[in-house]
Structures are given as C-alpha cells and as structure tokens.
Amino acid sequence: MNPLKKILVIAFTMIITTNIFAKEKEKSNDQSQEVANCDPCVNETKSEFDRGYPICEDTFKKGYNAAGRIDVCGKIDTFVTASFIYWEVLSDQIDLGVLESNTNSNDRNIQILDFKEEYEPGFKVGLGTHFKHDNWDVFAEYTRLHGSETTSVDINLQDTNSDFRGFWLIDHLLEASAERFTSPILSRWKMHLDKIDLEIARSYYIGTNLIFRPFIGGSAHWLDQNYRQNYDFVTIIGLPVSIANNLSLKNDSWAIGPKFGLNMNWFFFKNFRLFGRGSIDIMFAQNKISGSHVVTATGALAPLNPSLNPTLTGYKKYILRDVEDFSIGLGWGSYFKSDKGHFDLAVSYEIQRYSHTNYMSTYDQTFGSTQFQDFTKQVKPGDLFLHGLSVTTRFDF
C-alpha cells in the first residue's frame, strides 16, 4: 500500500477512537455527578479516621481537646437510646421488727425480722442531638422503675419468755404482751420511681484511645412509696383479747436540682470499649407523709381506746437531697451505610442512692414514743438504694 494511504488510514482510526473514548468518559462523569447530587455522603471528603474511635498519636496537634463524638453523615445528627434495667430495690427502715427469746435470762437472743427486697424490671428511653458549634450535644432521658414486694413471717412464741417487738405498732407495750400470733406478719412495700435527666455535654479526646464526656444539666424525679403491715395476735390482760393490727403509710416525694457528671470511654481492642460513668445531683425535695394505723380488739376488752387509731394527715417535710449514680460496663459500636448511621450496644452494672426518701417509720415511731412514753427514739429517715444490670442500645442517624 502507498505509504501516504497508510498514514491517512492510521490518522483516521486514531481520530475515531479518541472521539469514542471521550464520549464514554463524559457519560461516566455525568453519571458520577448525578450520584453525588443525590447522595452528598458519597461526595463528601472522608476523614482519615472514624470520629468517636481510637486515633493515631499525631492525628491532632497536642494540647487541643478535639471533638470525640459520634459523627454521622447527615443533616439530622440525632441519636436515640433504649435500656432494659433489672435492678434490686433496697431501702432503710422497712424491717418488720425484733423477735426476742429468753427475756428473763442473761442470755437473751435477738433476731431481726428483715424485709426481703427483690429485683424489679424497668426501662430507660433517651433522645439527643448534636450542635455544629464546638460539637456540643444535648441529651434527655426518662427512667421508670415500679416495684411491689411482700414479706410474710410466721411467729411462734414458744413460751412466756419470748416477745415480738415490732417497728410499726404504736402501742409497743400491748404488742409485747402477745401470747400467740393467729396470723403471719405480712408486710407489703410499693415503690414507684419516675425520673427525667437533662444533660449538656461535649465529647473530646483525652488520649489516643480515651474519650471524656463531662456534662452538666438538671434532674427531676417523683418517688412514691406505700408500706402496709397486718397481723393478729392474742393477748391475756386479765381476760383473753384478740388484737388486729392494720397499718398503712405513704411517703410521696418529688425533687428537682442540678446535675454534674463525667462519662469515660477507653477503647482496648478495635471498637470494643470499657466505660465508666459517675454523676451527683443536689436537689430540693419534698416528702409528704400520710397514713393511718388501726388497732381493733375483740373479746372482753373490746372496743379498744380510740387513741390507738391515729391518722397522720399530709405532713410535708422539705429537705435537700443528694443523688449519686455510678456505672461501669463494656460496649461495642460501629458506623454503617457509608457513615450515615451508627449502632452501639452496651452492658453495665449501675448503682444509685437517693437520700432521705423514707419518713414513714420515723413519724410512726415518734408518735408511739410520745403517746406511750416508750423508749423508742426518732430514727434517721431511710435512704433508697438501687443496683443491677442495664442493657442499652443506641442509634445515631
């Protein structure tokens, strides 16, 4: 073939091929631009690390507490939490009484008849959001724990040297004269706790694998308690008399005040972490105590003196209450769907204390002491203690 014709054929072929590849590239760019316009997370410049997880030592300049929060790609930047709690509910001043034997001997035996507390199920739900300004977050959480427990004890007074001295019956001298009990001592305690916490916080790196989240905020709770005790016994005061004791007391309380605390996450293997949390509340609280105590007699001395059937009508006691809350546990989390979402699962052991929550026994014993000149002294108001397992899930979106 003529060399000139060869050159023309080669040139024509190169022009056609270049044109085809140019059109394909333009088409590919148009498709990529269309995807980017629909999904900004795809076109977003990716960080060199997953925020909220371990980093390299030289990622940030030392001395600056860079934000360590969970940072998902999206406009909402909100998170929700849900927890199942299984806690034991403990309280001061709810025991049944004292069983004393060998009362005429120097070797007396004393047995405390304690109230048996149990574990109760409950839940927490929370909602939070992040702010663009310096990566602060706001989080609100509601806690609900309602429990009802019963303790029943059969008393066997084997001889005249055995006495039962209850913590609740007003006429302790009458109770001490019991010859035999005709029914078990039955005590019931109900506790309803509803709590709202509000936190303003900022998460930041304190080390390559350590993140702190100090917070301030407020807390409010409503704590309602009811204590009932019933039993019957026979006493001999000249003639046999059957005594029925029925007690019902309530302590309804509310409290509100500031809250301070700190969360800590230490990542020890990939996305697995050990975490701790502690907080304290200083709260203004009201306790409203009310109830009735009915002692009825059947037999030779019936009816009993009406002074043994008092009613406590809505006494209010204002106090300052401190609430402590501490927990420790293990957690794991991960981003998903091109960093548009984040999931976290945590299991922890939690303890809480609420001071000055039980004035029921205090005022019952005070009345008994003044009415019958017994040696009972006013006891310190009881505290409420909670501890147990918490399982928490969190979704960021």
Backbone torsions as a table, in degrees:
resi	resn	phi	psi	omega
1	MET	NA	146.6	177.8
2	ASN	-58.3	131.6	-179.4
3	PRO	-56.4	-35.0	-179.9
4	LEU	-64.6	-39.8	179.3
5	LYS	-66.1	-38.8	178.1
6	LYS	-59.5	-43.2	-179.3
7	ILE	-63.3	-42.0	-179.7
8	LEU	-64.9	-40.2	179.9
9	VAL	-64.9	-44.3	-179.9
10	ILE	-63.0	-43.0	-179.6
11	ALA	-63.6	-42.3	-179.5
12	PHE	-64.0	-41.5	179.4
13	THR	-63.1	-42.0	-179.9
14	MET	-64.1	-39.1	-180.0
15	ILE	-64.2	-45.3	-179.6
16	ILE	-63.0	-45.7	-178.4
17	THR	-63.1	-43.4	179.4
18	THR	-61.1	-40.7	-179.5
19	ASN	-64.1	-41.3	-179.5
20	ILE	-65.1	-46.4	-179.9
21	PHE	-64.6	-34.8	179.2
22	ALA	-64.3	-41.5	179.4
23	LYS	-66.8	-39.9	179.0
24	GLU	-63.8	-40.2	179.6
25	LYS	-65.9	-40.7	178.9
26	GLU	-63.1	-39.9	179.0
27	LYS	-65.0	-41.5	179.6
28	SER	-64.5	-40.1	178.3
29	ASN	-64.4	-39.0	178.5
30	ASP	-62.9	-41.4	179.7
31	GLN	-66.3	-41.2	179.0
32	SER	-63.8	-39.9	179.1
33	GLN	-65.2	-36.5	179.5
34	GLU	-65.4	-42.2	178.4
35	VAL	-64.0	-42.3	-179.2
36	ALA	-64.0	-38.3	179.2
37	ASN	-65.9	-32.9	-179.5
38	CYS	-80.7	-32.4	-174.9
39	ASP	-131.0	93.9	-177.6
40	PRO	-63.5	-21.7	-179.2
41	CYS	-67.5	-28.4	-179.5
42	VAL	-70.0	-38.4	-175.5
43	ASN	-89.0	-7.0	-177.4
44	GLU	-70.6	141.8	177.9
45	THR	-68.1	120.3	-176.2
46	LYS	-76.4	141.2	175.0
47	SER	-73.1	158.2	179.7
48	GLU	-75.7	-5.2	-178.4
49	PHE	-149.7	163.4	175.3
50	ASP	-86.5	113.0	-178.3
51	ARG	-65.6	136.1	-176.9
52	GLY	96.5	2.6	-179.9
53	TYR	-131.9	174.6	-176.4
54	PRO	-56.2	148.9	-179.3
55	ILE	-128.2	171.6	174.5
56	CYS	-81.9	159.7	-174.0
57	GLU	-64.5	-32.5	-176.0
58	ASP	-99.7	17.0	-179.7
59	THR	-65.9	-42.3	179.9
60	PHE	-120.3	160.1	173.5
61	LYS	-68.4	135.3	-179.3
62	LYS	-66.9	142.6	-179.5
63	GLY	100.5	-9.9	178.5
64	TYR	-111.4	123.7	179.4
65	ASN	-82.2	85.9	-177.8
66	ALA	-69.4	151.3	-177.3
67	ALA	-59.1	134.6	-179.7
68	GLY	-122.1	24.4	-178.7
69	ARG	-80.8	165.1	171.4
70	ILE	-70.6	124.3	-172.6
71	ASP	-124.1	94.7	179.5
72	VAL	-88.5	158.0	178.9
73	CYS	-87.1	111.8	-179.4
74	GLY	166.8	169.9	-176.4
75	LYS	-89.6	-22.9	-175.4
76	ILE	-76.8	-50.5	177.8
77	ASP	53.2	51.6	-176.1
78	THR	-125.6	157.7	178.0
79	PHE	-140.4	151.5	177.7
80	VAL	-126.3	149.6	178.5
81	THR	-131.2	152.9	175.0
82	ALA	-145.3	133.6	-177.1
83	SER	-131.4	139.2	167.1
84	PHE	-102.0	128.1	-179.3
85	ILE	-118.8	142.9	176.9
86	TYR	-134.8	92.9	-169.7
87	TRP	-117.1	147.8	170.9
88	GLU	-87.6	135.4	-178.0
89	VAL	-104.2	118.9	-177.8
90	LEU	-122.6	147.3	-180.0
91	SER	-148.0	149.1	170.2
92	ASP	-79.0	158.5	168.7
93	GLN	61.7	39.6	174.3
94	ILE	-127.7	11.2	178.3
95	ASP	-68.9	161.1	-172.0
96	LEU	-79.3	-44.8	-177.6
97	GLY	164.2	-161.7	-177.1
98	VAL	-125.5	132.1	174.0
99	LEU	-105.3	120.2	-174.8
100	GLU	-117.0	131.4	178.0
101	SER	-123.0	162.1	-176.3
102	ASN	55.3	48.3	-175.4
103	THR	-66.7	-23.4	179.9
104	ASN	-93.9	10.6	-177.4
105	SER	-117.9	161.8	174.9
106	ASN	-76.7	-12.4	-179.6
107	ASP	-107.2	60.0	-179.5
108	ARG	-74.4	146.3	177.0
109	ASN	-112.5	133.0	-178.7
110	ILE	-123.0	128.3	179.2
111	GLN	-123.0	123.1	176.3
112	ILE	-80.9	125.3	176.0
113	LEU	-92.6	96.2	-173.1
114	ASP	-88.9	155.1	176.6
115	PHE	-83.0	132.1	-176.3
116	LYS	-91.2	109.7	176.5
117	GLU	-87.1	157.6	-177.3
118	GLU	-134.8	173.6	176.1
119	TYR	-83.2	143.2	-179.2
120	GLU	-129.2	141.8	176.5
121	PRO	-82.7	151.9	176.6
122	GLY	-160.3	-169.2	-179.2
123	PHE	-154.3	162.7	171.7
124	LYS	-130.9	146.2	171.4
125	VAL	-135.9	141.8	-177.1
126	GLY	-141.4	157.9	178.7
127	LEU	-141.6	132.5	-179.8
128	GLY	-143.5	165.5	177.9
129	THR	-149.4	157.4	-179.2
130	HIS	-107.7	148.9	175.3
131	PHE	-106.5	145.7	178.1
132	LYS	-67.8	-32.7	-178.3
133	HIS	-68.4	105.8	174.4
134	ASP	59.3	17.5	172.9
135	ASN	61.5	38.0	172.9
136	TRP	-77.3	158.0	175.2
137	ASP	-135.8	155.2	175.6
138	VAL	-121.7	134.1	-176.1
139	PHE	-138.4	130.1	176.4
140	ALA	-120.2	139.2	-177.0
141	GLU	-140.0	139.5	176.7
142	TYR	-112.7	133.3	178.9
143	THR	-120.0	134.9	177.7
144	ARG	-130.8	123.9	176.4
145	LEU	-142.0	109.2	179.7
146	HIS	-118.8	130.8	-179.0
147	GLY	-138.7	152.8	176.2
148	SER	-141.6	123.3	-174.1
149	GLU	-133.6	152.7	-176.0
150	THR	-136.5	139.2	173.7
151	THR	-128.7	130.5	179.6
152	SER	-125.1	131.1	-178.2
153	VAL	-130.8	128.8	174.0
154	ASP	-89.3	125.3	-179.4
155	ILE	-102.8	127.8	176.7
156	ASN	-119.8	102.4	177.4
157	LEU	-83.9	100.7	-170.3
158	GLN	-74.1	-27.7	-179.0
159	ASP	-152.3	179.0	-177.5
160	THR	-71.9	-8.6	179.4
161	ASN	-94.5	10.7	178.3
162	SER	-110.4	134.0	-179.6
163	ASP	-131.6	147.8	169.4
164	PHE	-113.6	126.5	178.8
165	ARG	-119.8	105.5	-178.2
166	GLY	-80.4	158.6	177.2
167	PHE	-87.5	-4.2	-169.2
168	TRP	-120.9	-31.4	-178.4
169	LEU	-67.8	132.1	-174.6
170	ILE	-68.4	-46.0	-179.2
171	ASP	-88.2	87.4	-177.7
172	HIS	-67.5	-30.0	179.0
173	LEU	-67.2	-39.7	177.1
174	LEU	-64.1	-41.5	-179.0
175	GLU	-65.4	-36.6	-178.2
176	ALA	-68.7	-16.0	180.0
177	SER	-87.6	6.2	-177.1
178	ALA	-61.3	130.3	175.7
179	GLU	-87.9	-41.4	177.4
180	ARG	-158.6	152.2	178.4
181	PHE	-96.1	134.0	-179.9
182	THR	-100.7	0.9	176.2
183	SER	-151.7	157.4	174.7
184	PRO	-65.2	156.0	170.8
185	ILE	-81.9	114.6	-174.2
186	LEU	-113.6	118.9	178.7
187	SER	-119.9	135.4	178.4
188	ARG	-125.2	137.9	179.6
189	TRP	-133.9	126.0	175.8
190	LYS	-113.9	139.7	178.9
191	MET	-137.9	122.3	177.5
192	HIS	-120.4	117.4	178.7
193	LEU	-117.8	123.9	172.7
194	ASP	-126.2	127.5	-170.1
195	LYS	-138.6	140.8	176.3
196	ILE	-125.7	127.4	177.5
197	ASP	-119.5	141.0	176.8
198	LEU	-127.3	127.8	-177.2
199	GLU	-127.0	139.1	169.6
200	ILE	-117.3	122.5	-168.2
201	ALA	-147.1	168.5	173.5
202	ARG	-142.9	126.8	176.9
203	SER	-92.6	135.9	-179.8
204	TYR	-151.2	155.8	179.2
205	TYR	-75.6	129.8	173.8
206	ILE	-110.0	-9.8	177.3
207	GLY	-166.1	179.6	-177.9
208	THR	-66.4	-29.2	-178.3
209	ASN	-123.9	14.2	-175.1
210	LEU	-128.0	128.5	-179.8
211	ILE	-125.5	130.5	175.8
212	PHE	-105.5	149.7	174.1
213	ARG	-139.1	83.2	174.9
214	PRO	-73.8	148.5	-178.4
215	PHE	-146.1	154.8	170.7
216	ILE	-130.1	163.8	-179.9
217	GLY	168.4	-146.6	-178.6
218	GLY	-146.2	164.5	-179.3
219	SER	-146.0	148.2	175.0
220	ALA	-143.3	142.0	176.9
221	HIS	-146.0	156.8	176.2
222	TRP	-123.0	121.5	-174.4
223	LEU	-127.6	108.9	-178.4
224	ASP	-112.1	130.9	179.9
225	GLN	-129.5	148.2	176.6
226	ASN	-139.9	131.4	-179.9
227	TYR	-125.7	128.1	178.5
228	ARG	-126.4	143.8	175.8
229	GLN	-143.7	133.0	-178.0
230	ASN	-138.9	137.8	170.8
231	TYR	-168.8	160.5	179.8
232	ASP	-124.8	145.8	175.4
233	PHE	-149.4	163.2	179.3
234	VAL	-111.3	131.6	178.5
235	THR	-123.7	153.2	177.0
236	ILE	-116.1	106.3	174.5
237	ILE	-122.0	76.1	-173.2
238	GLY	84.1	-55.8	177.9
239	LEU	-130.1	150.9	-179.0
240	PRO	-66.1	136.1	179.6
241	VAL	-136.0	137.2	176.5
242	SER	-98.7	125.5	-176.8
243	ILE	-110.9	131.0	174.8
244	ALA	-114.1	123.5	-178.1
245	ASN	-109.5	123.4	-179.7
246	ASN	-133.0	113.9	-177.4
247	LEU	-117.6	138.7	174.3
248	SER	-145.0	117.1	-179.3
249	LEU	-129.9	147.8	178.6
250	LYS	-128.2	145.0	172.1
251	ASN	-133.7	98.0	178.5
252	ASP	-98.6	129.7	-172.8
253	SER	-137.9	147.0	169.1
254	TRP	-134.0	156.1	-178.8
255	ALA	-152.4	149.0	178.1
256	ILE	-149.0	143.2	-179.7
257	GLY	176.4	177.9	-178.9
258	PRO	-75.3	160.1	-176.5
259	LYS	-135.5	137.2	178.6
260	PHE	-134.6	141.1	-179.5
261	GLY	-171.4	-178.1	-177.2
262	LEU	-149.1	133.4	170.3
263	ASN	-106.7	143.9	178.9
264	MET	-134.7	132.6	175.6
265	ASN	-122.0	123.5	176.3
266	TRP	-119.7	115.4	-178.4
267	PHE	-88.0	116.5	-175.9
268	PHE	-106.2	-17.6	177.8
269	PHE	-158.2	109.3	-179.0
270	LYS	51.5	-120.6	-177.5
271	ASN	-94.6	7.9	177.5
272	PHE	-84.7	141.3	-174.9
273	ARG	-141.5	152.9	168.6
274	LEU	-105.8	129.9	-176.4
275	PHE	-130.2	154.8	175.5
276	GLY	-138.2	153.9	-178.2
277	ARG	-146.8	138.5	175.8
278	GLY	-145.9	142.7	178.8
279	SER	-153.0	159.5	176.2
280	ILE	-139.6	138.9	177.2
281	ASP	-117.0	138.1	171.0
282	ILE	-113.7	113.2	-165.0
283	MET	-126.7	145.2	168.8
284	PHE	-87.6	127.6	-171.3
285	ALA	-134.4	153.2	173.5
286	GLN	-123.4	133.0	171.6
287	ASN	-113.3	126.3	176.7
288	LYS	-113.3	116.4	-174.9
289	ILE	-110.2	132.2	178.2
290	SER	-151.2	165.9	177.9
291	GLY	157.0	-175.2	-179.2
292	SER	-145.4	155.9	179.8
293	HIS	-136.9	112.2	-175.9
294	VAL	-113.8	120.1	175.9
295	VAL	-117.7	114.0	-178.1
296	THR	-116.6	149.6	-178.1
297	ALA	-126.7	142.1	172.8
298	THR	-127.7	132.7	-177.5
299	GLY	135.4	-153.6	-171.6
300	ALA	-64.7	-31.2	-174.6
301	LEU	-100.7	5.4	-179.0
302	ALA	-72.4	149.1	-5.4
303	PRO	-81.3	161.1	-178.9
304	LEU	-78.0	158.8	179.1
305	ASN	-55.2	129.1	-178.7
306	PRO	-59.2	-20.2	180.0
307	SER	-64.7	-13.6	177.5
308	LEU	-87.5	5.6	179.5
309	ASN	-121.2	62.6	-177.1
310	PRO	-79.9	160.1	175.0
311	THR	-128.5	127.6	176.5
312	LEU	-95.0	116.1	-171.6
313	THR	-106.0	102.0	165.7
314	GLY	48.7	50.4	175.7
315	TYR	-77.1	135.1	-178.5
316	LYS	-112.2	134.1	179.1
317	LYS	-126.2	119.3	-180.0
318	TYR	-99.3	133.5	-175.4
319	ILE	-143.9	173.4	165.4
320	LEU	-104.3	125.9	-175.6
321	ARG	-114.2	136.3	173.3
322	ASP	-106.7	139.8	179.6
323	VAL	-126.7	124.6	177.5
324	GLU	-111.7	141.5	-177.5
325	ASP	-141.1	118.8	179.9
326	PHE	-134.6	145.1	178.2
327	SER	-150.9	155.7	176.1
328	ILE	-145.0	143.1	-176.9
329	GLY	-171.8	-173.2	179.3
330	LEU	-120.2	145.1	-179.9
331	GLY	-146.2	162.3	176.4
332	TRP	-146.6	141.8	179.0
333	GLY	-149.4	166.2	-179.3
334	SER	-162.4	146.4	170.0
335	TYR	-76.7	156.5	176.3
336	PHE	-151.0	164.4	175.9
337	LYS	56.2	59.5	178.7
338	SER	54.8	42.1	178.1
339	ASP	64.6	18.4	177.2
340	LYS	-80.9	-15.9	-179.2
341	GLY	-146.2	164.3	179.0
342	HIS	-146.0	138.0	179.3
343	PHE	-121.8	141.6	-179.7
344	ASP	-141.2	140.9	177.2
345	LEU	-130.1	132.7	-177.2
346	ALA	-139.5	144.4	175.2
347	VAL	-126.2	130.7	-174.1
348	SER	-144.5	160.1	170.2
349	TYR	-106.1	128.6	-172.5
350	GLU	-127.1	143.1	175.7
351	ILE	-131.8	143.7	178.5
352	GLN	-140.9	149.8	174.0
353	ARG	-135.6	133.7	177.2
354	TYR	-119.9	117.4	-174.9
355	SER	-83.6	150.8	172.4
356	HIS	52.3	60.9	-179.2
357	THR	-111.0	-12.2	-175.2
358	ASN	-127.0	101.7	174.8
359	TYR	-103.0	4.5	-174.4
360	MET	-64.6	-51.5	-179.1
361	SER	-67.1	-34.5	-179.0
362	THR	-58.0	-51.0	-175.2
363	TYR	-78.5	-28.0	175.4
364	ASP	-65.5	-44.6	-179.4
365	GLN	-72.4	-33.3	177.8
366	THR	-62.6	-43.8	179.1
367	PHE	-63.9	-41.6	179.2
368	GLY	-62.8	-36.9	-178.7
369	SER	-68.6	-43.3	-178.0
370	THR	-75.2	-31.7	-176.8
371	GLN	-73.8	-40.3	-172.3
372	PHE	-120.3	10.9	178.3
373	GLN	53.4	36.4	176.3
374	ASP	-75.8	173.3	-176.5
375	PHE	-93.2	11.9	178.8
376	THR	-69.4	133.5	177.0
377	LYS	-105.6	156.3	177.1
378	GLN	-66.5	126.5	-177.8
379	VAL	-92.8	160.6	176.4
380	LYS	-65.2	138.2	176.5
381	PRO	-56.3	143.8	-176.1
382	GLY	-77.4	153.7	174.6
383	ASP	-103.1	161.3	176.3
384	LEU	-110.1	134.8	-179.4
385	PHE	-125.5	136.0	177.6
386	LEU	-128.9	138.8	174.4
387	HIS	-157.8	151.7	178.6
388	GLY	157.6	-161.2	-172.9
389	LEU	-94.2	140.5	174.4
390	SER	-130.9	130.8	175.4
391	VAL	-118.4	120.8	-170.7
392	THR	-126.3	135.7	171.2
393	THR	-116.4	149.3	180.0
394	ARG	-140.4	136.7	175.8
395	PHE	-122.7	127.7	172.5
396	ASP	-107.2	136.1	-180.0
397	PHE	-149.5	NA	NA
